[in-house]
Amino acid sequence: MKEQVIARGARRSATQQKGFVQRPARRGGAPAARSINFSPRALFAYVPKALKFVLAILILVTLIVGYRVAASAALFQVRNIDVTGTSRTSADEISGLTRRATARTGVWRADLAAISSELSRLPGVRRAVVTRVLPDRLRVRVTERVPIAVVRTSAGHFVWVDDDGVMLGEMKPDDRMPAFFIRGWNEEGGEDARKENLERIQKYQELVHDWDATGLSQRVSEVTLIDTRDIRVQLAGIDSQIEVRLGSQDPGTRLQIALQALDTYKQTPRGSSITYVDLQTGRVVIGFSSGNKSATDPVPQASTDDEAKPKSAGANTRGNQAEVPVTGKSQKEQDTRKASAPKPAGPALRFR
């Protein structure tokens, strides 16, 4: 008996070392049944591949339908649109366009890039950025175009333009007056016209800078820039009938010289009939209206008839023109030279 117990223990030890565990037998001598795992992962392993594909499609369709239902729910319908950054542009117009663009999509499915692009095409808008504020709001941040000049169109309308040459709308009676107007705007449209107008705007800014520095802008009503190499100026006030032709080089100094010659020659009997001043190399040509060749216009009391005669002023008169020589020096240099020069024996009117 003792030997049998020892042998049975030896066999059990050998079986455990090999990795086998003998399950206890059920009563009656029948072996124990193997337990079955009912986890979802184990069950899914028995499903055919075709059925797996169908299940995946159904899940995807359910998600899409659920998303569309959620996106079109009343919770995401646009209730408020916040517009910031507008001063000249109508905030109501921007809000209305945004609301119409999102009427069917709601806030959740709104195409923000498309709405921003549409708003940026408005005349006074340089850039617009639209963002969501869930669940029912949109925010529109606007960067406006800044008007810097007024163009007089061929139809006689006065229209604001910005530094890109974009027309922003007609000038209103209460708008701030510009330094002077621009004539010669290309209204045809297209890329070539845009480039030409951009060049005109750049030239206009240069002229404003130069003429403001010398205090001449107030004497200018408008500048003609049909050709930026042939700048022409229409004067303001009592000289509004006079055109000054400057060419393209150094318009600041040339306008100053032309106005000095004009102011001096206006003291002559024919001063009121001057129609243009043409600044050429080394001289200023002053033109008169046709049919007014006699010196019958009144002369200021400070001058005499002899002083007003062009020949005593050093000018060469031919028909309806008078040529006045210029030295090309600045006004300060001319004043210094005049002060140091000996005075003439008799009255004379000189042009420099």
C-alpha positions as CSV (number, residue, x, y, z in Angstrom):
1,M,0.0,0.0,0.0
2,K,2.8,2.4,0.9
3,E,4.6,1.6,-2.3
4,Q,1.4,2.4,-4.4
5,V,1.0,5.8,-2.8
6,I,4.7,6.6,-3.6
7,A,4.3,5.5,-7.2
8,R,1.2,7.6,-7.7
9,G,3.0,10.7,-6.3
10,A,5.9,10.2,-8.6
11,R,3.6,10.0,-11.7
12,R,1.8,13.2,-10.7
13,S,5.1,15.0,-10.3
14,A,6.2,13.9,-13.7
15,T,3.0,15.1,-15.3
16,Q,3.2,18.6,-13.8
17,Q,6.7,19.0,-15.0
18,K,5.6,18.4,-18.7
19,G,2.9,21.2,-18.4
20,F,-0.1,18.9,-18.2
21,V,-2.7,19.1,-15.5
22,Q,-5.1,16.3,-15.2
23,R,-8.6,17.6,-14.6
24,P,-10.6,15.7,-12.0
25,A,-13.0,13.3,-13.3
26,R,-16.7,13.8,-12.8
27,R,-18.6,11.5,-10.6
28,G,-19.5,8.3,-12.4
29,G,-16.2,8.2,-14.2
30,A,-17.0,10.7,-17.1
31,P,-14.4,13.4,-17.9
32,A,-15.2,17.1,-17.1
33,A,-16.6,19.2,-20.0
34,R,-14.5,22.1,-21.5
35,S,-15.8,25.6,-20.6
36,I,-17.0,27.9,-23.5
37,N,-16.0,31.7,-23.7
38,F,-19.0,33.9,-24.8
39,S,-17.1,37.2,-25.3
40,P,-18.1,39.5,-28.3
41,R,-14.6,39.3,-29.7
42,A,-14.7,35.5,-29.7
43,L,-18.2,35.5,-31.3
44,F,-17.1,38.1,-34.0
45,A,-14.4,35.7,-35.1
46,Y,-17.0,33.3,-36.3
47,V,-18.8,35.9,-38.4
48,P,-18.1,35.6,-42.2
49,K,-16.1,38.4,-43.9
50,A,-19.0,39.5,-46.1
51,L,-21.2,40.0,-43.1
52,K,-18.5,42.1,-41.4
53,F,-18.3,44.4,-44.5
54,V,-22.1,44.9,-44.4
55,L,-22.0,45.7,-40.7
56,A,-19.2,48.3,-41.4
57,I,-21.3,50.0,-44.1
58,L,-24.4,50.1,-41.9
59,I,-22.4,51.7,-39.1
60,L,-20.9,54.4,-41.5
61,V,-24.3,55.2,-42.9
62,T,-25.7,55.6,-39.4
63,L,-22.9,58.0,-38.5
64,I,-23.5,60.1,-41.6
65,V,-27.2,60.3,-41.1
66,G,-26.8,61.1,-37.5
67,Y,-24.3,63.9,-38.3
68,R,-26.6,65.5,-40.9
69,V,-29.5,65.3,-38.5
70,A,-27.5,66.9,-35.7
71,A,-26.0,69.6,-38.0
72,S,-29.4,70.6,-39.3
73,A,-31.1,70.6,-35.9
74,A,-32.5,73.9,-34.6
75,L,-29.7,74.0,-32.1
76,F,-27.2,75.0,-34.8
77,Q,-29.3,77.4,-36.8
78,V,-27.8,80.9,-37.0
79,R,-29.2,83.2,-34.5
80,N,-26.5,85.9,-34.1
81,I,-23.9,87.4,-36.4
82,D,-21.3,89.6,-34.9
83,V,-19.6,92.0,-37.3
84,T,-16.6,94.0,-36.3
85,G,-14.1,96.4,-38.1
86,T,-16.6,98.3,-40.2
87,S,-16.8,102.1,-40.5
88,R,-17.5,102.9,-44.2
89,T,-18.9,99.5,-45.1
90,S,-22.4,98.6,-44.1
91,A,-22.5,96.1,-41.2
92,D,-26.1,95.2,-42.1
93,E,-25.1,94.3,-45.6
94,I,-22.3,92.0,-44.4
95,S,-24.6,90.4,-41.8
96,G,-27.3,89.9,-44.5
97,L,-24.9,88.2,-46.9
98,T,-23.6,85.9,-44.2
99,R,-27.1,84.9,-43.0
100,R,-28.2,84.1,-46.6
101,A,-25.1,81.9,-47.1
102,T,-25.9,79.9,-44.0
103,A,-29.7,79.7,-44.2
104,R,-29.6,76.0,-45.2
105,T,-26.4,74.8,-43.7
106,G,-26.5,76.3,-40.2
107,V,-23.5,77.1,-38.1
108,W,-22.1,73.6,-38.0
109,R,-21.9,72.9,-41.7
110,A,-21.3,76.5,-42.9
111,D,-18.5,76.9,-45.5
112,L,-16.5,79.6,-43.7
113,A,-13.8,79.9,-46.4
114,A,-16.4,80.5,-49.2
115,I,-18.3,83.1,-47.1
116,S,-15.1,84.9,-46.3
117,S,-14.2,85.0,-50.0
118,E,-17.6,86.3,-51.0
119,L,-17.4,89.1,-48.4
120,S,-13.9,90.1,-49.5
121,R,-15.3,90.9,-52.9
122,L,-17.4,93.8,-51.5
123,P,-16.1,97.1,-52.8
124,G,-15.0,98.5,-49.4
125,V,-13.7,95.2,-47.9
126,R,-10.0,94.3,-48.2
127,R,-10.3,91.1,-46.1
128,A,-13.0,89.3,-44.1
129,V,-12.6,86.3,-41.7
130,V,-15.6,84.3,-40.6
131,T,-15.4,82.0,-37.5
132,R,-17.9,79.8,-35.7
133,V,-19.1,80.4,-32.2
134,L,-21.1,77.2,-31.3
135,P,-23.9,76.5,-31.1
136,D,-25.7,79.3,-33.0
137,R,-23.3,82.3,-33.7
138,L,-20.9,83.5,-36.4
139,R,-18.2,86.2,-36.0
140,V,-17.1,88.3,-39.0
141,R,-13.9,90.4,-38.6
142,V,-13.6,92.9,-41.4
143,T,-10.5,94.8,-42.6
144,E,-11.7,97.7,-44.7
145,R,-10.0,99.4,-47.6
146,V,-8.8,102.9,-46.8
147,P,-9.7,105.7,-49.3
148,I,-6.8,107.9,-50.1
149,A,-7.7,109.7,-53.3
150,V,-10.7,110.9,-55.3
151,V,-11.0,110.2,-59.0
152,R,-13.1,112.3,-61.4
153,T,-14.6,109.8,-63.9
154,S,-15.4,110.5,-67.5
155,A,-19.0,110.9,-66.5
156,G,-18.1,113.6,-64.0
157,H,-18.6,111.5,-60.9
158,F,-16.2,111.8,-57.9
159,V,-15.2,108.3,-56.7
160,W,-12.9,107.3,-53.8
161,V,-10.1,104.9,-54.5
162,D,-7.6,103.1,-52.2
163,D,-3.9,102.5,-52.5
164,D,-4.6,99.4,-54.7
165,G,-6.6,101.5,-57.2
166,V,-9.9,99.9,-56.2
167,M,-12.9,102.1,-56.6
168,L,-14.8,102.3,-53.3
169,G,-17.9,104.4,-54.0
170,E,-18.8,108.0,-54.8
171,M,-17.7,110.8,-52.6
172,K,-20.4,112.1,-50.2
173,P,-21.0,115.8,-49.4
174,D,-19.8,115.4,-45.8
175,D,-16.6,113.4,-46.7
176,R,-13.2,114.9,-46.0
177,M,-11.9,116.7,-49.0
178,P,-8.7,115.2,-50.6
179,A,-5.6,117.3,-51.4
180,F,-6.7,117.4,-55.0
181,F,-8.6,115.2,-57.5
182,I,-7.2,112.8,-60.1
183,R,-8.2,112.9,-63.8
184,G,-7.3,110.3,-66.5
185,W,-8.5,107.2,-64.7
186,N,-8.7,104.0,-66.8
187,E,-12.3,102.8,-66.4
188,E,-12.1,99.8,-68.8
189,G,-11.3,97.2,-66.2
190,G,-8.9,94.2,-66.7
191,E,-5.4,93.6,-65.6
192,D,-3.7,96.2,-67.8
193,A,-6.1,98.9,-66.5
194,R,-5.4,97.9,-62.9
195,K,-1.7,98.2,-63.4
196,E,-2.0,101.7,-65.0
197,N,-4.3,102.9,-62.2
198,L,-1.9,101.5,-59.6
199,E,0.9,103.6,-61.2
200,R,-1.4,106.7,-61.1
201,I,-2.1,106.2,-57.4
202,Q,1.6,105.9,-56.7
203,K,2.4,109.0,-58.6
204,Y,-0.5,110.8,-56.8
205,Q,1.0,109.9,-53.5
206,E,4.4,111.3,-54.5
207,L,2.8,114.6,-55.6
208,V,0.9,115.0,-52.4
209,H,4.0,114.4,-50.4
210,D,6.1,116.9,-52.4
211,W,3.5,119.6,-52.7
212,D,2.3,119.4,-49.1
213,A,5.9,119.9,-48.0
214,T,6.1,123.2,-50.0
215,G,2.6,124.3,-49.3
216,L,1.5,124.1,-52.9
217,S,-1.3,121.5,-52.7
218,Q,-3.8,124.2,-51.8
219,R,-3.2,125.8,-55.1
220,V,-4.0,122.6,-57.0
221,S,-7.6,121.6,-57.9
222,E,-6.8,118.4,-59.8
223,V,-3.9,116.6,-61.5
224,T,-4.2,114.9,-64.9
225,L,-2.4,111.6,-65.1
226,I,-3.5,110.2,-68.4
227,D,0.2,109.8,-69.0
228,T,2.3,109.8,-65.8
229,R,5.2,111.1,-67.9
230,D,3.2,114.2,-68.8
231,I,1.8,115.6,-65.5
232,R,-0.7,118.4,-65.9
233,V,-2.2,120.4,-63.1
234,Q,-5.4,122.4,-63.1
235,L,-5.1,125.2,-60.5
236,A,-7.7,126.1,-57.9
237,G,-9.5,129.2,-56.9
238,I,-9.2,132.3,-59.0
239,D,-6.7,130.5,-61.2
240,S,-9.1,127.6,-62.0
241,Q,-9.0,128.3,-65.8
242,I,-5.2,127.8,-65.9
243,E,-3.4,124.6,-66.6
244,V,0.2,124.0,-65.6
245,R,2.2,121.5,-67.7
246,L,5.0,120.0,-65.7
247,G,6.3,116.9,-67.6
248,S,7.6,114.1,-65.5
249,Q,10.8,115.2,-63.7
250,D,10.9,116.8,-60.3
251,P,7.3,118.0,-60.2
252,G,7.6,119.7,-56.8
253,T,10.3,122.1,-57.9
254,R,8.9,122.6,-61.4
255,L,5.4,123.5,-60.0
256,Q,7.0,126.1,-57.7
257,I,8.9,127.7,-60.5
258,A,5.8,127.7,-62.8
259,L,3.7,129.4,-60.1
260,Q,6.4,132.0,-59.4
261,A,6.4,133.0,-63.1
262,L,2.6,132.9,-63.2
263,D,2.2,135.1,-60.2
264,T,4.6,137.6,-61.6
265,Y,3.1,137.7,-65.1
266,K,-0.5,138.0,-63.7
267,Q,0.4,141.6,-62.8
268,T,0.5,142.5,-66.5
269,P,-2.5,143.7,-68.4
270,R,-3.0,140.3,-70.0
271,G,-2.7,138.5,-66.7
272,S,-6.4,137.6,-66.6
273,S,-6.3,135.9,-70.0
274,I,-3.6,133.3,-69.1
275,T,-4.8,129.8,-69.9
276,Y,-1.7,127.7,-69.4
277,V,1.8,127.7,-68.1
278,D,4.2,125.3,-69.8
279,L,7.5,124.7,-68.0
280,Q,10.1,123.8,-70.5
281,T,13.9,123.4,-70.3
282,G,15.3,126.8,-69.2
283,R,12.1,128.7,-69.7
284,V,8.4,129.1,-68.9
285,V,6.0,129.5,-71.7
286,I,2.8,131.3,-70.8
287,G,-0.2,130.9,-73.0
288,F,-3.2,133.3,-73.4
289,S,-6.7,132.8,-74.6
290,S,-7.2,133.5,-78.4
291,G,-8.7,136.9,-79.4
292,N,-7.2,138.7,-76.4
293,K,-4.0,140.2,-77.7
294,S,-4.4,143.7,-76.4
295,A,-3.3,144.7,-72.9
296,T,-6.7,145.9,-71.7
297,D,-7.0,143.9,-68.5
298,P,-6.6,145.9,-65.2
299,V,-3.2,145.9,-63.5
300,P,-2.8,146.0,-59.7
301,Q,-2.1,149.5,-58.3
302,A,1.4,148.5,-57.2
303,S,2.6,148.3,-60.8
304,T,2.6,150.9,-63.6
305,D,1.9,150.3,-67.3
306,D,5.6,150.4,-68.0
307,E,6.3,147.8,-65.3
308,A,3.6,145.5,-66.7
309,K,5.0,145.4,-70.2
310,P,6.4,142.0,-71.0
311,K,9.5,143.4,-72.8
312,S,10.6,145.3,-69.8
313,A,10.0,142.2,-67.7
314,G,12.5,140.2,-69.7
315,A,9.8,138.1,-71.4
316,N,9.7,137.4,-75.1
317,T,6.1,137.8,-76.4
318,R,4.9,136.0,-79.5
319,G,1.2,136.2,-80.4
320,N,-0.7,134.4,-77.7
321,Q,2.4,133.2,-75.8
322,A,5.1,134.8,-73.6
323,E,8.4,133.1,-72.9
324,V,10.0,133.7,-69.5
325,P,13.6,132.6,-68.9
326,V,14.2,130.7,-65.7
327,T,17.4,129.9,-63.8
328,G,16.4,126.6,-62.4
329,K,17.4,127.7,-58.9
330,S,15.3,127.2,-55.8
331,Q,13.2,130.1,-54.4
332,K,15.6,130.6,-51.5
333,E,18.6,131.0,-53.8
334,Q,16.6,133.3,-56.0
335,D,15.6,135.5,-53.0
336,T,19.2,135.7,-51.8
337,R,20.4,136.6,-55.3
338,K,17.8,139.3,-55.6
339,A,18.6,140.8,-52.3
340,S,22.3,141.1,-53.1
341,A,21.9,142.3,-56.7
342,P,22.0,146.1,-57.4
343,K,18.6,147.6,-58.0
344,P,17.9,148.8,-61.6
345,A,17.6,152.5,-62.3
346,G,14.0,152.2,-63.4
347,P,11.1,149.9,-62.5
348,A,11.3,146.5,-64.1
349,L,9.5,143.1,-63.8
350,R,11.9,140.2,-63.9
351,F,11.3,136.5,-64.1
352,R,13.6,133.8,-62.7
